[in-house]
Amino acid sequence: MKLTKIDWYIIKRFLGAFFLALGLFTVIIIVFDLSEKIDEFMENKAPFGEVIFDYYINWVPFLLNLFSPVFVFISVIFFTSKMAQNSEIIAMLAGGVSYKRLLRPYFITSIFLALLSFSLYAWIIPKADKTRVVFENQYIRDRNHYSASQIKTQISPGMIMSMSNFNFGDSTGFQLRLEHIKNGNLQSKIYADKIDWNKDKASWTLHKWWSREFVDGREILNNGELLDTMIPFNPEDFFRKNDDVQMFNLGELDEMIELEEMRGTGNTFFYVTERYKRFAMPFSIVILTIIGVTVSSKKTRGGIGLNLGVGLLISFTFLVVFQFFLAYGSSGALHPLLAVSIPNLLFASIAFILYKLAQK
């Protein structure tokens, strides 16, 4: 497994083309996103330093990592096509290097990039995304008009909360009912005409409340005008966007899955699919690398342009297929593990066939 000069030559060109593609795409997405959001930034008086360091520095890595399989694929197509057109591939094969041996530096580099991608998904991006979400909540999202109606959820084991509606702008809900059930028996009920969230104290205030508590077969009634209570529920949970799932690391994602299963909100499939996706996407980097080499290692009359066109078609086809099955997994129409595995298995089969047909 000792690396030769040819191995290092391919590895350096691979990484060079990949990071060049990342750099160019970073500039493009920042320019387009800034032109779209500049009015919001100025209207909400977002400081320039926070726009750069709290928003873009934390948002761009997620976007780049999301499209990293495409960048890897296009990078492989680009520099391998140049090597083929310069007859470097032919010279290597004619010099006694087998096609399988030629793939070694590609495989090593793709494994490195896959591990880097997984590290970003698992730990680095979640930490950065928390800062990005705080910025968006303050300067981009108009959450004063967020509202939810006919809410019913289990907020802790045996505790069911329902409200007729809740408004995020003033953190106020109406027609609260809180039921505590243990071993199939109703232990207590609390009603309130109105409920307010105190963000500083992380507590709720009930207005015009009354309660029924069942103790040893007796019913105890209580009521009052105001009652401060620690209901284990945060109103942020009502209005969390799907994109915000990126701010959870693997441990936090597991906790969210358990919480959603307990609440029975129907979002469990979405979080489980997201967890499996973080493992599946790095594998796609290796698969697309093999496809890229087999497609571009042969010298063609169309040159680099033809290979790049084929590469773009295959890479975006992969993204469409992956997102298609991801949607089915997130909705529960398909098992999440199967949803993220089918695209990789499909394109792994294509990679194997192309490898068998490739120039030897």
C-alpha positions as CSV (number, residue, x, y, z in Angstrom):
1,M,0.0,0.0,0.0
2,K,3.0,2.3,-0.3
3,L,2.1,5.4,-2.3
4,T,4.1,6.1,-5.4
5,K,4.8,9.4,-7.2
6,I,1.9,8.7,-9.5
7,D,-0.4,8.2,-6.5
8,W,0.6,11.5,-5.0
9,Y,0.3,13.2,-8.4
10,I,-3.3,12.0,-8.7
11,I,-4.2,12.8,-5.1
12,K,-2.8,16.4,-5.3
13,R,-4.7,17.0,-8.6
14,F,-7.9,15.5,-7.1
15,L,-7.8,17.6,-3.9
16,G,-6.7,20.7,-5.9
17,A,-9.7,20.5,-8.3
18,F,-12.1,19.7,-5.5
19,F,-11.1,22.7,-3.3
20,L,-11.0,25.0,-6.3
21,A,-14.6,23.9,-7.1
22,L,-15.6,24.6,-3.5
23,G,-14.0,28.1,-3.6
24,L,-15.7,29.1,-6.8
25,F,-19.1,27.8,-5.6
26,T,-18.7,29.6,-2.3
27,V,-18.2,32.9,-4.0
28,I,-21.2,32.3,-6.3
29,I,-23.7,31.3,-3.5
30,I,-22.6,34.2,-1.3
31,V,-23.1,36.7,-4.1
32,F,-26.5,35.3,-5.1
33,D,-27.8,34.9,-1.5
34,L,-26.6,38.4,-0.5
35,S,-28.3,40.0,-3.5
36,E,-31.5,38.2,-2.4
37,K,-31.3,39.0,1.3
38,I,-29.6,42.4,1.4
39,D,-32.9,44.3,1.8
40,E,-33.8,42.1,4.8
41,F,-30.4,42.7,6.4
42,M,-30.7,46.4,6.0
43,E,-34.3,46.6,7.0
44,N,-33.6,44.7,10.2
45,K,-30.3,46.5,10.8
46,A,-28.2,43.4,10.9
47,P,-24.6,44.3,11.7
48,F,-22.1,43.6,8.9
49,G,-19.9,41.5,11.2
50,E,-22.8,39.3,12.2
51,V,-23.9,38.8,8.6
52,I,-20.4,37.6,7.7
53,F,-19.3,35.7,10.8
54,D,-22.7,34.5,12.3
55,Y,-24.6,33.8,9.1
56,Y,-22.4,33.1,6.0
57,I,-19.4,31.5,7.9
58,N,-21.9,29.1,9.5
59,W,-24.3,28.6,6.6
60,V,-21.9,28.0,3.7
61,P,-20.2,24.9,5.2
62,F,-23.5,23.1,5.4
63,L,-24.4,24.0,1.8
64,L,-21.0,23.0,0.5
65,N,-21.1,19.7,2.4
66,L,-24.6,19.0,1.1
67,F,-23.3,19.2,-2.5
68,S,-19.9,17.7,-1.8
69,P,-20.7,14.5,-3.8
70,V,-21.4,16.6,-6.9
71,F,-18.2,18.7,-6.4
72,V,-16.2,15.5,-6.0
73,F,-17.7,14.0,-9.1
74,I,-17.2,17.1,-11.3
75,S,-13.6,17.5,-9.9
76,V,-12.8,13.9,-10.9
77,I,-14.3,14.3,-14.3
78,F,-12.4,17.5,-14.9
79,F,-8.8,16.6,-14.0
80,T,-9.1,12.9,-15.1
81,S,-10.4,14.1,-18.6
82,K,-7.4,16.4,-18.8
83,M,-5.1,13.5,-18.0
84,A,-6.8,11.4,-20.6
85,Q,-6.6,14.0,-23.3
86,N,-2.9,14.5,-22.5
87,S,-2.4,10.7,-22.9
88,E,-1.3,10.4,-19.3
89,I,-3.8,7.6,-18.5
90,I,-2.7,5.7,-21.6
91,A,1.0,6.1,-20.6
92,M,0.2,4.7,-17.1
93,L,-1.7,1.7,-18.4
94,A,1.0,1.1,-21.0
95,G,3.7,1.3,-18.3
96,G,2.2,-1.8,-16.6
97,V,-0.2,0.0,-14.1
98,S,-3.4,-2.0,-14.0
99,Y,-6.7,-0.2,-14.1
100,K,-7.5,-1.5,-10.6
101,R,-4.2,-0.1,-9.4
102,L,-4.9,3.2,-11.1
103,L,-8.1,3.6,-9.0
104,R,-6.2,3.3,-5.7
105,P,-5.3,7.0,-5.3
106,Y,-8.9,8.0,-6.3
107,F,-10.3,5.6,-3.7
108,I,-7.9,6.8,-0.9
109,T,-8.8,10.4,-1.6
110,S,-12.5,9.8,-1.8
111,I,-12.4,7.9,1.6
112,F,-10.6,10.9,3.1
113,L,-13.2,13.3,1.7
114,A,-16.0,11.0,2.9
115,L,-14.6,10.9,6.5
116,L,-14.3,14.7,6.3
117,S,-17.9,15.0,5.1
118,F,-19.1,12.8,7.9
119,S,-17.2,14.8,10.5
120,L,-18.9,18.0,9.2
121,Y,-22.3,16.3,9.3
122,A,-21.9,14.8,12.8
123,W,-20.2,17.5,14.8
124,I,-18.9,20.7,13.1
125,I,-22.0,21.8,11.1
126,P,-24.4,21.3,14.1
127,K,-22.3,23.5,16.3
128,A,-22.1,26.2,13.6
129,D,-25.7,25.9,12.6
130,K,-26.9,26.9,16.1
131,T,-25.3,30.3,15.6
132,R,-26.9,30.5,12.1
133,V,-30.4,29.7,13.4
134,V,-30.1,32.4,16.1
135,F,-29.1,35.0,13.5
136,E,-32.0,34.0,11.1
137,N,-34.5,34.1,13.9
138,Q,-33.4,37.7,14.8
139,Y,-32.8,39.2,11.4
140,I,-34.5,37.1,8.6
141,R,-37.5,35.2,9.9
142,D,-40.6,37.3,10.7
143,R,-41.8,35.1,13.5
144,N,-44.3,37.6,14.9
145,H,-46.9,36.1,12.5
146,Y,-46.2,32.5,13.3
147,S,-49.2,30.7,14.8
148,A,-50.5,27.2,15.3
149,S,-54.0,25.9,16.0
150,Q,-55.6,22.8,17.3
151,I,-52.5,21.6,19.1
152,K,-52.4,18.3,20.8
153,T,-49.2,16.6,21.9
154,Q,-47.7,14.5,24.6
155,I,-45.1,16.7,26.3
156,S,-43.8,14.1,28.7
157,P,-44.7,10.5,29.5
158,G,-48.3,10.5,30.5
159,M,-48.8,14.3,30.2
160,I,-50.9,15.4,27.2
161,M,-51.3,19.1,26.3
162,S,-53.8,20.6,24.0
163,M,-54.5,24.2,22.9
164,S,-57.0,25.8,20.5
165,N,-54.2,28.1,19.1
166,F,-50.9,29.6,20.0
167,N,-49.2,32.8,18.6
168,F,-45.5,33.0,18.7
169,G,-45.4,36.8,18.3
170,D,-46.7,37.4,21.9
171,S,-46.0,33.9,23.1
172,T,-49.7,33.5,24.0
173,G,-52.0,30.5,23.8
174,F,-55.7,30.0,24.4
175,Q,-58.0,27.2,25.7
176,L,-55.3,25.1,27.4
177,R,-56.0,21.6,28.6
178,L,-53.4,19.6,30.4
179,E,-54.1,16.0,31.3
180,H,-51.9,13.7,33.5
181,I,-52.5,10.0,32.9
182,K,-50.7,7.2,34.9
183,N,-51.2,3.5,34.2
184,G,-54.2,4.2,32.0
185,N,-56.0,6.3,34.8
186,L,-56.6,10.0,34.7
187,Q,-54.7,11.6,37.7
188,S,-55.4,15.3,37.1
189,K,-56.7,17.9,34.6
190,I,-55.8,21.6,34.3
191,Y,-57.8,24.1,32.3
192,A,-56.9,27.7,31.5
193,D,-58.5,30.3,29.3
194,K,-55.1,31.8,28.4
195,I,-51.5,30.8,28.8
196,D,-48.3,33.0,28.4
197,W,-44.7,31.9,28.0
198,N,-42.1,33.6,30.1
199,K,-38.8,33.2,28.1
200,D,-36.6,34.6,30.9
201,K,-37.9,32.2,33.5
202,A,-38.6,29.4,31.0
203,S,-42.0,29.0,32.7
204,W,-45.7,29.4,31.8
205,T,-48.4,31.6,33.4
206,L,-52.0,30.4,33.4
207,H,-54.9,32.8,33.4
208,K,-58.3,32.0,34.8
209,W,-57.4,28.4,35.5
210,W,-59.1,25.6,37.3
211,S,-58.0,22.0,38.0
212,R,-59.4,18.6,38.9
213,E,-57.2,16.2,40.8
214,F,-58.2,12.6,41.6
215,V,-56.8,11.3,44.9
216,D,-57.9,8.0,46.5
217,G,-61.2,8.1,44.7
218,R,-61.9,11.7,45.7
219,E,-62.0,14.7,43.3
220,I,-60.2,17.9,44.5
221,L,-61.1,21.1,42.7
222,N,-59.0,24.3,42.6
223,N,-59.1,27.5,40.6
224,G,-57.5,30.9,40.5
225,E,-56.7,34.0,38.4
226,L,-53.0,33.4,37.8
227,L,-50.7,30.4,38.2
228,D,-47.0,30.1,37.3
229,T,-46.1,26.6,36.4
230,M,-43.1,24.7,34.8
231,I,-44.8,22.8,31.9
232,P,-42.0,20.9,30.2
233,F,-42.6,22.4,26.7
234,N,-40.9,25.2,24.8
235,P,-42.9,27.1,22.2
236,E,-39.8,26.9,19.9
237,D,-40.9,23.3,19.2
238,F,-44.1,24.6,17.5
239,F,-42.2,26.5,14.9
240,R,-38.9,24.7,14.2
241,K,-38.1,24.7,10.5
242,N,-37.0,21.5,8.8
243,D,-33.7,23.1,7.9
244,D,-33.0,23.7,11.6
245,V,-32.5,19.9,12.1
246,Q,-28.9,20.5,10.9
247,M,-28.1,22.1,14.3
248,F,-28.5,18.8,16.1
249,N,-25.4,16.6,16.4
250,L,-25.9,12.8,16.4
251,G,-26.5,12.7,20.2
252,E,-29.0,15.5,20.1
253,L,-30.6,14.0,17.0
254,D,-31.2,10.7,18.9
255,E,-32.8,12.7,21.7
256,M,-35.1,14.4,19.2
257,I,-36.1,11.1,17.8
258,E,-37.0,9.8,21.2
259,L,-38.9,13.0,22.0
260,E,-40.9,12.9,18.8
261,E,-41.7,9.3,19.3
262,M,-43.0,10.1,22.8
263,R,-45.0,13.1,21.5
264,G,-46.5,11.2,18.6
265,T,-46.3,14.3,16.3
266,G,-45.5,12.3,13.2
267,N,-42.1,13.9,12.7
268,T,-40.2,10.9,13.8
269,F,-39.6,9.6,10.2
270,F,-38.1,13.0,9.3
271,Y,-35.5,12.9,12.0
272,V,-34.7,9.2,11.5
273,T,-34.2,9.8,7.8
274,E,-31.9,12.8,8.6
275,R,-29.8,10.5,10.9
276,Y,-29.4,7.8,8.2
277,K,-28.7,10.5,5.6
278,R,-25.6,11.7,7.5
279,F,-24.1,8.2,7.1
280,A,-25.3,7.6,3.5
281,M,-24.1,10.9,1.9
282,P,-20.3,10.2,2.6
283,F,-20.6,6.8,0.9
284,S,-22.0,8.5,-2.2
285,I,-18.7,10.4,-2.5
286,V,-16.8,7.1,-3.0
287,I,-19.4,5.8,-5.4
288,L,-19.5,8.9,-7.6
289,T,-15.7,9.0,-7.6
290,I,-15.5,5.5,-9.2
291,I,-18.2,6.5,-11.7
292,G,-16.3,9.7,-12.5
293,V,-13.0,7.9,-13.2
294,T,-14.6,5.3,-15.4
295,V,-16.5,7.9,-17.4
296,S,-13.6,10.2,-18.0
297,S,-10.4,8.0,-18.1
298,K,-10.9,7.2,-21.8
299,K,-9.7,9.7,-24.4
300,T,-12.7,10.9,-26.5
301,R,-13.2,13.2,-29.5
302,G,-15.5,15.4,-27.5
303,G,-12.7,16.2,-25.1
304,I,-13.2,17.6,-21.6
305,G,-16.4,19.4,-22.6
306,L,-18.3,16.2,-23.4
307,N,-17.1,14.5,-20.2
308,L,-18.1,17.4,-18.1
309,G,-21.5,17.4,-19.7
310,V,-22.0,13.7,-19.0
311,G,-20.6,14.3,-15.5
312,L,-23.1,17.1,-14.7
313,L,-26.0,15.0,-16.0
314,I,-25.0,12.0,-13.8
315,S,-24.3,14.1,-10.7
316,F,-27.6,16.0,-10.9
317,T,-29.5,12.8,-11.7
318,F,-28.0,11.4,-8.5
319,L,-29.2,14.4,-6.5
320,V,-32.7,14.2,-7.9
321,V,-32.9,10.5,-7.2
322,F,-31.5,10.9,-3.6
323,Q,-33.9,13.8,-2.8
324,F,-36.8,11.8,-4.3
325,F,-36.2,8.8,-2.0
326,L,-35.4,11.1,0.9
327,A,-38.8,12.7,0.6
328,Y,-40.4,9.2,0.8
329,G,-38.3,8.4,3.9
330,S,-39.2,11.6,5.7
331,S,-42.9,11.2,5.1
332,G,-42.9,7.6,6.4
333,A,-43.9,6.1,3.0
334,L,-40.7,4.2,2.9
335,H,-38.4,3.0,5.7
336,P,-35.8,5.7,6.3
337,L,-32.9,3.3,6.0
338,L,-34.2,1.9,2.8
339,A,-34.8,5.4,1.4
340,V,-31.2,6.6,1.9
341,S,-29.8,3.2,0.8
342,I,-31.6,2.8,-2.6
343,P,-29.8,5.7,-4.4
344,N,-26.4,4.5,-3.2
345,L,-27.1,0.9,-4.1
346,L,-28.4,2.0,-7.5
347,F,-25.4,4.1,-8.4
348,A,-23.0,1.6,-6.9
349,S,-24.4,-0.9,-9.4
350,I,-23.8,1.6,-12.2
351,A,-20.3,2.2,-10.9
352,F,-19.6,-1.6,-11.0
353,I,-20.9,-1.9,-14.5
354,L,-18.9,1.1,-15.8
355,Y,-15.8,-0.3,-14.1
356,K,-16.2,-3.6,-15.9
357,L,-16.7,-1.8,-19.2
358,A,-13.9,0.7,-18.7
359,Q,-10.7,0.7,-20.7
360,K,-8.2,-1.8,-19.3
